[in-house]
Each structure stands twice: as C-alpha cells, then as structure tokens.
Amino acid sequence: MIATTDTKLGGTKLPESQEIATKLSESQQPATKLPKLNMPLPGPNAKRVVELDTKYVSPSYTRDYPLVAKRGQGAMIEDVDGNVFLDFAAGIAVCATGHCHPEVVAAIQKQAAELIHLSGTDFYYEGMPLLAEKLSSISPGKESKLVYFGNSGAEAIEAAIKLVKYHTKRDKLIAFHGAFHGRTMGALSLTASRAIQRRGFGTLLSGVFHMPYPDTYRGTYGVRPECAAADCLSYLENELFRRRVDPEEVAGIFIEPIQGEGGYILAPAEFLQGLQKICRKYGIMLVADEVQSGMGRTGKWWAVDHAGVEPDIICTAKGIASGMPLSAVIARESVMDWKPGAHASTFGGNPVCIAASLATLHLLKTKYMANAKRVGEFILKRTADWTQKFKNVGEVRGRGLMIGIELVKDQKTKEKAQEMRNRIIQAAYHKGLLILGSGDTTVRFCPPLVIDEEQAEFAVKTLEECFREEEAK
C-alpha cells in the first residue's frame, strides 16, 4: 500500500501518517522564525567542510557563498556552526512545503519502511496512477492527460523533446533567448542562458532555433518594451518562419512562462495566448516548462493558468515532491501516443518520491498555494516604491512567491549591474538571509511557500539595508 496522506487532494489523512506527523511536528519546531547568527561567517566547521569539498567534489558547481547546511525546518536553515538563516532560495524553488514538513517526512518514512524501489518501468506501483490522476486533474484543458515520471527537470525536458518529435513526426525545435531548460545534452540545446553552460561540450542537438523572449522591461533587442509581446510574435511569424525554418517542420516550441534563470521575466498573457494560436495554426506542440514556476509557486498551480492557455505538454519538477527527486511530463492523451519501450526510467516515479509528492500536493492545495498568493502580494506591495527609493532598482516583478528585483547602474539607460547584484547577495548572507541571483542582474525571491508576513518583512528590510549600504559606497 502506497504511503499517502489521502486518496483525493482534499481527503482525510491516514491515522498512522497523521500520528507520525504530529510527533514530528512537536519535536521539530524551529527555535526561531528569524535568523540568528552566532559568529562571523563562515564559521570554523563550515570552513572545514568547504576545504574538504574543494578537495574531493566536482568544481563545476556554482556556490555564491559558503553556507554549509546541517538541518532545516520550515523556512529556516541551520548551518554546521549553529547559525540560523532565513531561506529565500528553497533549494532553487524546490522545498515548496518548507524544509522537512512533518507530513511530508511522515509520508517518506512510512513508505520507506514498506517499499523503496522495484522500478515502475517494469512493474506497477499503486502511487503512480494516484499521482498521475491528481496531476491530470490540476492541469489546464478539458482533454484527459497522461503522465510520464522522471527524476529531474532536465529529464522531463528530454522526455518532452522525444515526445514532440515522436508525436508530430517532425524534428525541429524552438526555444527562447535567456531560457534555461537543463544541462543534459538535449535540454542544453534548448538552453540559452549563459555561454559557460555550453562551452566545451561540442555540437549539441541539431535543428534547434532560438528567438527573443518578450521582456517588458528592456524590450525586444532593447527597444519598445511596451510592444515586447507583439514584437516577439512578429519575429516568430515574419522572421523565423519566413527565413530560417518552415513551421510545418517544427515539432515543438518550449517556453518558460516565467524565465527561471533568465531574470524572472514574466511572459505577458497576450504573448502566451498569441503563441498558442500560432502553435495551433501550424500543428506545433506548445511545451510549458513549469519546472520552477509550477506547483503553486505563483499562487496558481501553473504560471500558464494566469494567461488561460492550455499547453499540449507541461514539464514539472522542483516543488513537486518537497525536495525528493521527481519530475513529470503531463501531456494531452492524444499527444502521449508513444508505444511501450519508446521511453522509460529506472528510478522515475520511485515509491518514496511519489509518497512525498502526494503529501506535497495535499499541502499545496489546502494551505500553501493560497499562502504564496497572499504573501507574494504583500511583498510586491511592500516593494512597489523601490524604484523611487533606490536608484539602482530598475524593476520589481513577479507572481506569488516568484519575485525578481532587477538591479541597474542607471535607471534611464538600464545598464546592468551584475557585480552590484553579486555583492548584495553576499551581504544578505552575512545578515542571515539566503537568496540567489537570476539572469545577469536580478535578485530572486523564491522562498518556501510556508513563509509568513513577518519573515517576508525581514527579507524586504534586509535587502533595503543592503541597497542603502551600496548607495553609501
């Protein structure tokens, strides 16, 4: 029997899981809701771990600051020296229900005691269809959905690449400047975020074309930001389709409704709606990469829900299982028409990850998706005057708890301020706030969806302090 909190998203919890969750909740309450630093950072134990990491771990990882985590609860992280931080990064938007939510931990523990692995490629798990049914029910569009399970966002994108080619019998793909879809070779071929991510890996997947993303702050190629949506749609029809690729050879267009690594840029609703019309016109599959923006982060299940569009395929991961490795490709039933053996994964849909995801979806539906909307609105209202208060803030944008603050050297020229952005991230760490950058010059807020207004206020005030310190230099 799969370990789950309920059989329907709003159902009754299993007594055993509830008992475990209650005990965990009582024993793991965080000592503080706000940061508590005991020493200059990094502390001696953190330094020791960083030195060991430098000696034995791949140098390809990017670390903005020397945080060495030991435990987490809710939105708080404690490091190996006992310093406590407020986490506004959430493992890159992964820990949707916070760190070690008691109900998620209980579901994991119960399932791990029953069955850890057998491979859903060759056998059946009760949890697989249960979770697939739930994901289908929350996905836009009237047509029934089928779901493929993998382990990561990149795996979901790789599966979607294969699926659109298989279904359409076409081989060309379109993605966007600034996009990040993953680092495996197919996903990397769609990625156009940073040159370092492609450098040294030789020829990537052929038949991939990139086009401008509708940036309503900077505009298409730096001009006419108010016309970004129309300009990008025009580029697709009148430039890309006319000069570089026949639309009837295009299998799929992959888009992040909010660019995760491209600067937390929001695609306007009219652009997404226009893109869907173009895809329908030419029989192109519209693939929404909701790896970072999905699972309630924007206050709705999916970022595309804000525009009312119905993608042919949705790729999701990150927040789907509160930190356990799981991804899903959710496709219209008529689209996921590949045959047995066409694609599979040894670990995808692992029973423990499925149990964590079922608990996660229950919590998102009953508590945290609404909280993301409410606290996100609080932050956006609280920061609405930042472009007037701080000369280096160009724009604050976002939905729910997916918020970007773009920094500039000059508000009129919009010259990017990457070094300043990096200094502010470092300064925030030394004040107990964990944040990450996005794109060239944006600070991102992507906290666990459990945060309250007091924690949001601390994050806002901490960044304001960092901005004032920068201005005083």
Phi, psi and omega per residue, in radians:
M1 nan 2.220 -3.123
I2 -1.188 2.449 3.115
A3 -1.454 1.948 -3.095
T4 -2.503 2.769 -3.126
T5 -1.372 -0.415 -3.103
D6 -2.895 2.973 3.068
T7 -1.734 -0.286 2.995
K8 -2.265 2.731 -3.014
L9 -0.988 -0.557 -3.125
G10 -1.837 0.340 -2.976
G11 -1.386 -3.015 -3.104
T12 -1.573 2.406 -3.102
K13 -1.246 2.610 3.044
L14 -1.196 2.391 -3.091
P15 -0.962 -0.755 -3.091
E16 -1.111 -0.815 3.120
S17 -1.095 -0.669 3.138
Q18 -1.132 -0.700 3.134
E19 -1.116 -0.785 3.103
I20 -1.076 -0.781 -3.115
A21 -1.085 -0.693 3.134
T22 -1.106 -0.787 3.124
K23 -1.095 -0.741 3.123
L24 -1.120 -0.736 -3.126
S25 -1.059 -0.689 -3.127
E26 -1.248 -0.565 -3.036
S27 -1.622 -0.279 -3.009
Q28 -2.067 0.368 3.104
Q29 -1.100 2.307 -3.138
P30 -1.113 2.507 -3.123
A31 -1.219 -0.385 -3.101
T32 -2.629 2.655 3.057
K33 -1.647 -0.171 -3.075
L34 -2.241 2.840 -3.073
P35 -1.076 2.655 3.051
K36 -2.531 1.856 -3.104
L37 -1.797 2.275 -3.053
N38 -1.733 -0.159 -2.988
M39 -2.874 2.894 2.983
P40 -1.070 2.521 -3.094
L41 -1.735 2.570 -0.123
P42 -1.374 2.724 3.111
G43 -1.376 3.056 -3.055
P44 -1.095 -0.701 3.120
N45 -1.178 -0.674 3.082
A46 -1.095 -0.741 3.112
K47 -1.047 -0.708 -3.138
R48 -1.100 -0.760 -3.125
V49 -1.180 -0.717 3.130
V50 -1.086 -0.713 3.098
E51 -1.090 -0.736 3.116
L52 -1.154 -0.714 3.109
D53 -1.062 -0.777 3.141
T54 -1.043 -0.577 -3.099
K55 -1.345 -0.590 -2.935
Y56 -2.116 -0.256 -3.020
V57 -1.828 2.585 -3.141
S58 -0.850 2.353 3.123
P59 -1.397 0.073 -3.088
S60 -1.361 -0.255 -3.133
Y61 -1.285 2.598 3.081
T62 -1.876 2.167 3.087
R63 -2.172 2.126 -3.101
D64 -1.343 -0.487 -3.129
Y65 -2.759 2.802 -2.983
P66 -1.474 0.988 3.023
L67 -1.378 2.209 3.059
V68 -2.071 1.767 -3.018
A69 -1.356 2.500 3.058
K70 -2.006 -0.791 3.129
R71 -2.626 2.809 3.112
G72 -2.505 2.629 3.068
Q73 -2.662 2.213 -3.110
G74 1.102 -2.173 3.122
A75 -1.779 0.243 -3.059
M76 -1.940 2.472 3.086
I77 -2.158 2.303 3.034
E78 -1.872 2.315 -3.138
D79 -1.584 -3.131 -3.041
V80 -1.238 -0.140 3.094
D81 -1.870 0.143 3.100
G82 1.509 0.089 3.048
N83 -1.348 2.458 -3.100
V84 -1.995 2.293 -3.068
F85 -2.101 2.639 2.962
L86 -1.568 2.144 -3.007
D87 -1.661 1.904 3.044
F88 -1.915 0.470 3.072
A89 -2.099 -0.556 3.044
A90 0.973 0.693 3.140
G91 1.111 0.643 -3.007
I92 1.112 1.042 3.041
A93 1.111 0.519 -3.081
V94 -1.689 -0.833 -2.990
C95 -1.413 1.243 -3.031
A96 -1.062 -0.693 -3.110
T97 -1.644 0.306 -3.110
G98 1.488 3.003 3.136
H99 -1.320 2.220 2.998
C100 0.960 0.830 3.089
H101 -1.020 2.306 -3.056
P102 -0.934 -0.671 -3.122
E103 -1.239 -0.612 3.093
V104 -1.227 -0.775 3.112
V105 -1.062 -0.727 3.138
A106 -1.093 -0.738 3.122
A107 -1.119 -0.709 3.118
I108 -1.119 -0.817 -3.106
Q109 -1.106 -0.758 -3.123
K110 -1.113 -0.794 -3.123
Q111 -1.187 -0.678 -3.128
A112 -1.108 -0.465 3.114
A113 -1.407 -0.242 -3.108
E114 -1.791 -0.886 -3.105
L115 -2.839 2.190 -3.139
I116 -1.698 -0.739 -3.067
H117 -2.777 2.496 2.948
L118 -2.541 -0.348 3.129
S119 1.607 1.868 3.099
G120 -1.212 -0.151 3.043
T121 -1.186 -0.630 -3.039
D122 -1.937 -0.333 -3.085
F123 -2.358 -3.107 -3.088
Y124 -1.963 2.480 2.958
Y125 -2.062 2.492 3.087
E126 -1.103 -0.603 -3.068
G127 -1.205 -0.508 -3.094
M128 -1.026 -0.993 3.123
P129 -1.167 -0.526 3.086
L130 -1.064 -0.838 -3.141
L131 -1.207 -0.696 3.117
A132 -1.053 -0.703 3.109
E133 -1.075 -0.754 -3.137
K134 -1.150 -0.762 3.129
L135 -1.119 -0.663 3.081
S136 -1.101 -0.701 -3.067
S137 -1.202 -0.447 -3.112
I138 -1.740 0.045 -3.122
S139 -1.614 2.498 -3.048
P140 -1.205 2.626 3.110
G141 1.839 2.609 -3.089
K142 -1.399 -0.484 -3.078
E143 -1.186 2.469 3.081
S144 -1.056 2.679 -3.102
K145 -2.034 2.704 2.944
L146 -2.073 2.647 -2.999
V147 -2.245 2.320 3.011
Y148 -1.912 2.350 -3.116
F149 -1.870 2.376 3.040
G150 -2.308 -2.753 -3.028
N151 -2.010 -0.263 -3.038
S152 -2.722 2.916 3.097
G153 -1.065 -0.736 3.124
A154 -1.067 -0.695 3.105
E155 -1.116 -0.656 3.103
A156 -1.099 -0.740 3.124
I157 -1.139 -0.754 3.111
E158 -1.023 -0.758 3.122
A159 -1.115 -0.711 -3.142
A160 -1.152 -0.652 3.075
I161 -1.021 -0.837 -3.141
K162 -1.128 -0.708 -3.082
L163 -1.149 -0.775 -3.119
V164 -1.144 -0.622 3.096
K165 -1.203 -0.743 -3.129
Y166 -1.096 -0.803 -3.047
H167 -1.228 -0.765 -3.043
T168 -1.533 -0.294 -3.031
K169 1.064 0.537 3.072
R170 -2.079 2.918 -3.043
D171 -2.261 0.027 -3.111
K172 -1.712 2.604 -3.123
L173 -2.318 2.639 3.083
I174 -2.230 2.367 3.045
A175 -2.386 -2.972 -2.957
F176 -2.183 2.631 2.997
H177 -1.040 2.378 -3.126
G178 1.525 -0.063 -3.066
A179 -1.263 2.577 2.946
F180 -2.290 2.016 -3.129
H181 -2.088 0.016 3.125
G182 2.294 3.097 -3.018
R183 -2.037 -0.111 3.015
T184 -1.244 2.843 -2.845
M185 -1.074 -0.711 3.098
G186 -1.208 -0.850 3.116
A187 -1.076 -0.670 3.128
L188 -1.123 -0.542 3.108
S189 -1.125 -0.515 3.077
L190 -1.471 -0.475 -3.111
T191 -1.183 2.369 3.081
A192 -2.509 0.903 -3.057
S193 -1.690 -0.914 -3.127
R194 -2.482 2.445 -3.125
A195 -1.095 -0.566 -3.116
I196 -1.067 -0.471 -3.137
Q197 -1.258 -0.339 -3.138
R198 -1.865 -0.392 -3.007
R199 -1.057 2.305 3.023
G200 1.540 0.013 -3.060
F201 -1.837 0.124 3.024
G202 1.267 -2.748 -3.079
T203 -1.221 2.250 3.107
L204 -1.673 -2.928 -3.106
L205 -1.074 2.317 3.141
S206 -1.413 2.847 3.062
G207 1.342 0.406 3.121
V208 -1.879 2.255 -3.140
F209 -2.103 2.501 3.126
H210 -2.037 2.613 -3.136
M211 -2.433 2.878 -3.124
P212 -1.126 2.544 3.039
Y213 -1.647 2.480 -3.063
P214 -1.266 1.593 -3.133
D215 -1.596 1.864 -3.075
T216 -1.419 -0.008 3.034
Y217 -1.686 -0.825 -3.088
R218 -1.748 -0.344 -3.129
G219 1.442 2.991 3.106
T220 -1.341 2.060 -3.056
Y221 0.976 0.581 3.012
G222 1.438 0.168 -3.127
V223 -2.285 2.708 3.016
R224 0.872 1.045 3.127
P225 -1.027 -0.535 -3.139
E226 -1.214 -0.264 -3.127
C227 -1.951 0.327 -3.019
A228 -1.013 -0.766 -3.106
A229 -1.111 -0.861 -3.123
A230 -1.133 -0.688 -3.128
D231 -1.127 -0.700 -3.124
C232 -1.249 -0.682 3.073
L233 -1.125 -0.672 3.088
S234 -1.129 -0.714 3.103
Y235 -1.036 -0.752 -3.117
L236 -1.081 -0.871 -3.075
E237 -1.320 -0.745 -2.955
N238 -1.711 -0.249 3.118
E239 -1.998 -1.066 -3.056
L240 -1.133 -0.869 -3.093
F241 -1.286 -0.436 -3.107
R242 -1.493 -0.604 -2.969
R243 -1.972 -0.416 -2.933
R244 -2.130 -0.585 -3.113
V245 -2.653 2.344 3.084
D246 -1.264 2.221 -3.101
P247 -1.035 -0.448 -3.134
E248 -1.360 -0.001 3.004
E249 -1.834 -0.032 -3.083
V250 -1.550 2.148 3.134
A251 -1.417 -0.746 -3.063
G252 -2.724 2.633 2.983
I253 -1.979 2.141 -3.099
F254 -1.794 2.203 -3.122
I255 -2.472 2.425 2.920
E256 -1.543 2.087 3.109
P257 -1.045 -0.525 2.939
I258 -2.291 2.116 -3.066
Q259 -1.213 2.068 -3.057
G260 -1.248 -0.817 -3.138
E261 -1.834 0.003 -3.108
G262 -1.624 0.043 3.113
G263 2.102 0.259 -3.075
Y264 0.928 0.842 3.116
I265 -1.558 2.298 -3.111
L266 -1.652 2.180 3.019
A267 -1.253 2.222 3.138
P268 -1.060 2.620 -3.136
A269 -1.000 -0.717 -3.108
E270 -1.142 -0.496 3.084
F271 -1.241 -0.827 3.139
L272 -1.078 -0.683 3.101
Q273 -1.153 -0.725 3.100
G274 -1.161 -0.665 3.120
L275 -1.126 -0.709 3.101
Q276 -1.078 -0.724 3.121
K277 -1.071 -0.740 3.134
I278 -1.138 -0.735 3.113
C279 -1.073 -0.783 3.116
R280 -1.098 -0.673 -3.119
K281 -1.042 -0.705 -3.038
Y282 -1.859 0.074 -3.139
G283 1.252 0.518 3.129
I284 -1.621 2.419 3.097
M285 -1.347 2.227 3.065
L286 -1.624 2.035 -3.084
V287 -1.953 2.050 3.106
A288 -1.657 2.041 3.040
D289 -1.485 1.721 -3.137
E290 -1.863 0.490 -3.100
V291 -1.026 -0.765 -3.133
Q292 -1.706 -0.547 -3.018
S293 -1.604 -0.176 -3.085
G294 -1.513 -2.964 3.105
M295 1.038 0.770 2.993
G296 1.403 0.004 -3.051
R297 -1.078 -0.588 -3.099
T298 -1.583 0.092 -3.080
G299 1.664 -0.154 2.966
K300 -2.236 2.887 -3.112
W301 -0.982 -0.726 -3.068
W302 -2.314 2.587 3.096
A303 -1.119 -0.542 3.127
V304 -1.155 -0.357 3.130
D305 -1.091 -0.468 3.129
H306 -1.208 -0.389 -3.129
A307 -1.797 -0.150 3.128
G308 1.268 0.403 3.125
V309 -1.661 2.811 -3.090
E310 -2.211 1.557 -3.132
P311 -1.069 2.686 3.028
D312 -1.253 -0.556 -3.115
I313 -2.457 2.406 2.983
I314 -2.062 2.296 3.034
C315 -1.848 2.245 -3.130
T316 -2.409 2.695 3.116
A317 -2.871 -2.324 3.089
K318 0.671 -1.682 -3.016
G319 -1.261 0.004 -3.023
I320 -1.166 -0.448 -3.055
A321 -2.413 0.414 3.020
S322 0.988 0.541 3.078
G323 2.024 -0.241 3.049
M324 -1.435 2.559 -3.053
P325 -1.320 1.851 -3.132
L326 -2.686 2.467 3.007
S327 -2.441 2.869 3.134
A328 -2.526 2.468 2.952
V329 -1.907 2.036 -3.089
I330 -1.901 2.001 -3.052
A331 -2.213 2.650 3.003
R332 -0.976 2.489 -3.071
E333 -0.989 -0.641 -3.135
S334 -1.257 -0.317 -3.130
V335 -1.558 -0.709 -3.125
M336 -1.432 1.307 -3.029
D337 -1.934 0.293 3.131
W338 -1.281 2.767 -3.012
K339 -1.640 2.831 3.093
P340 -0.915 2.305 -3.109
G341 1.652 -0.206 -3.115
A342 -1.175 -0.584 3.129
H343 -2.808 2.538 -3.113
A344 -2.883 3.041 3.139
S345 -2.627 2.298 3.123
T346 -1.060 -0.832 -3.021
F347 -1.730 -0.245 -3.076
G348 -1.019 2.272 -3.095
G349 1.334 0.497 3.086
N350 -0.914 2.409 -3.056
P351 -0.981 -0.660 -3.133
V352 -1.186 -0.717 3.113
C353 -1.171 -0.675 3.097
I354 -1.076 -0.772 3.123
A355 -1.053 -0.746 3.097
A356 -1.084 -0.676 -3.114
S357 -1.212 -0.712 3.107
L358 -1.069 -0.738 3.077
A359 -1.132 -0.692 -3.135
T360 -1.094 -0.846 -3.117
L361 -1.078 -0.670 3.081
H362 -1.050 -0.792 -3.119
L363 -1.192 -0.691 3.118
L364 -1.101 -0.754 -3.108
K365 -1.175 -0.738 -3.006
T366 -1.521 -0.381 -3.049
K367 -2.365 -1.007 -2.716
Y368 -1.552 -0.401 3.058
M369 -1.149 -0.744 3.083
A370 -1.147 -0.640 3.112
N371 -1.147 -0.662 3.098
A372 -1.049 -0.732 3.118
K373 -1.128 -0.822 -3.054
R374 -1.165 -0.879 -3.093
V375 -1.256 -0.576 3.062
G376 -1.076 -0.746 3.090
E377 -1.106 -0.657 3.094
F378 -1.062 -0.790 -3.125
I379 -1.147 -0.776 -3.130
L380 -1.121 -0.648 3.075
K381 -1.194 -0.706 -3.114
R382 -1.166 -0.507 -3.091
T383 -1.803 0.119 -3.037
A384 -1.050 -0.481 -3.097
D385 -1.727 0.184 -3.072
W386 -1.103 -0.592 3.128
T387 -1.182 -0.396 3.053
Q388 -1.525 -0.612 -3.072
K389 -1.378 -0.562 -3.023
F390 -2.215 2.127 -3.025
K391 -1.193 -0.304 -3.106
N392 -1.741 0.062 3.052
V393 -1.656 2.004 -3.136
G394 -1.479 -0.715 -3.119
E395 -2.818 2.537 2.942
V396 -2.029 2.231 -3.049
R397 -2.527 2.761 3.053
G398 2.707 3.091 3.028
R399 -2.426 2.404 -3.131
G400 1.001 -2.343 3.121
L401 -1.804 0.794 2.995
M402 -2.290 1.508 -2.944
I403 -2.162 2.337 3.116
G404 -2.049 2.430 3.065
I405 -2.047 1.898 -3.096
E406 -1.543 2.206 -3.114
L407 -1.794 2.483 -3.107
V408 -2.395 2.749 3.031
K409 -1.356 -0.526 -3.111
D410 -2.571 2.228 -3.083
Q411 -1.183 -0.481 -3.128
K412 -1.359 -0.818 -3.119
T413 -1.439 -0.343 -3.116
K414 1.088 0.482 3.105
E415 -1.092 2.326 -3.038
K416 -1.216 2.616 -3.079
A417 -2.218 1.145 -3.051
Q418 -1.167 -0.767 -3.126
E419 -1.111 -0.690 3.081
M420 -1.101 -0.786 3.103
R421 -0.969 -0.783 -3.122
N422 -1.136 -0.657 3.099
R423 -1.146 -0.662 -3.133
I424 -1.176 -0.666 3.083
I425 -1.095 -0.732 3.090
Q426 -1.122 -0.774 -3.120
A427 -1.098 -0.696 3.128
A428 -1.100 -0.699 3.088
Y429 -1.008 -0.764 -3.134
H430 -1.252 -0.162 3.036
K431 -1.807 0.049 3.074
G432 1.670 0.175 -3.137
L433 -1.948 2.187 3.134
L434 -1.696 2.007 3.092
I435 -2.372 2.906 3.123
L436 -2.267 2.840 3.020
G437 -1.562 2.935 3.042
S438 -2.601 2.332 -3.087
G439 1.155 -2.774 -3.061
D440 -1.340 -0.549 -2.877
T441 -2.621 0.390 -3.075
T442 -1.953 2.422 2.949
V443 -1.634 2.341 -3.136
R444 -1.938 2.477 2.930
F445 -1.857 2.000 3.040
C446 -2.458 1.071 -3.052
P447 -1.284 2.956 2.933
P448 -0.967 2.577 -3.069
L449 -1.313 0.100 -3.118
V450 -1.622 -0.109 -3.031
I451 -1.093 2.670 3.078
D452 -1.936 -3.128 -3.062
E453 -1.179 -0.551 3.111
E454 -1.115 -0.747 3.107
Q455 -1.215 -0.672 3.078
A456 -1.081 -0.723 3.124
E457 -1.105 -0.690 3.091
F458 -1.064 -0.782 -3.132
A459 -1.091 -0.750 3.130
V460 -1.104 -0.828 -3.129
K461 -1.131 -0.627 3.118
T462 -1.130 -0.761 3.098
L463 -1.153 -0.657 3.095
E464 -1.056 -0.711 3.089
E465 -1.103 -0.725 3.108
C466 -1.108 -0.715 3.118
F467 -1.098 -0.748 -3.127
R468 -1.137 -0.664 3.092
E469 -1.121 -0.652 3.093
E470 -1.148 -0.766 -3.117
E471 -1.148 -0.464 -3.106
A472 -1.418 -0.176 -3.112
K473 -1.244 nan nan
